[in-house]
């Protein structure tokens, strides 16, 4: 059974950690991933990652928030060439507003600028395996924080701990530094690039009971999953049937 559609207060928010990235100049270019480049084949180390990512994308799609050329990759390589060396990072979830090439051209990896726009949101879901979400290491291979902030310059970097519900939302400032954002009175964060709020929700989906990331529109309405839309329609039909019976009519279901 699903829980109420209101998120929990952010009582478990992590303490802000604001590492300062290096200011050393790097040569950044945008090139297609070489055919002989060996991608990481390791299994996803976080069992929560696939359902969390799928839930984010599903509600966007059902709400009509995924235009035809939008890409929402999960655990999928985003590439750049840093000082002549290919760098690939695979965020647990990302939002790329527009790709400018056929989708079959980005089956293996995605290169911003060359194949479309930069990601406007990247998310990392914490797990027991050290993933370096806060690493500002500038030398090859660079850390995730450095890569998202200084190389890709992604406007929104989100770090989520699905076990505790701790959520950190960082936004790129005018100096190209990530700054920790403060949630609103509902415990949500406004992401202007997607015109939606992001926040926490606790309940059950796909046999997993726990914390989830959910979207709300500007009016505060939750973007529903398919199962919730089905339940909503079922309730509507049942209410209508009850009204007909109360009026002495037998509904045809």
LINHU-V447111 format. One record per helix or strand of 2 or more residues. SS is the DSSP state (hx for helix, st for strand). FROM is the first residue (numbers start at 1). LEN is the number of residues. If there is no record, write none. Layout:
SS;FROM;LEN  SS;FROM;LEN
This chain:
st;28;2  hx;49;14  st;78;5  st;85;5  st;93;4  hx;103;4  st;110;2  st;119;7  hx;144;8  st;156;6  st;166;7  st;178;3  st;188;4  st;196;10  st;208;9  hx;226;21
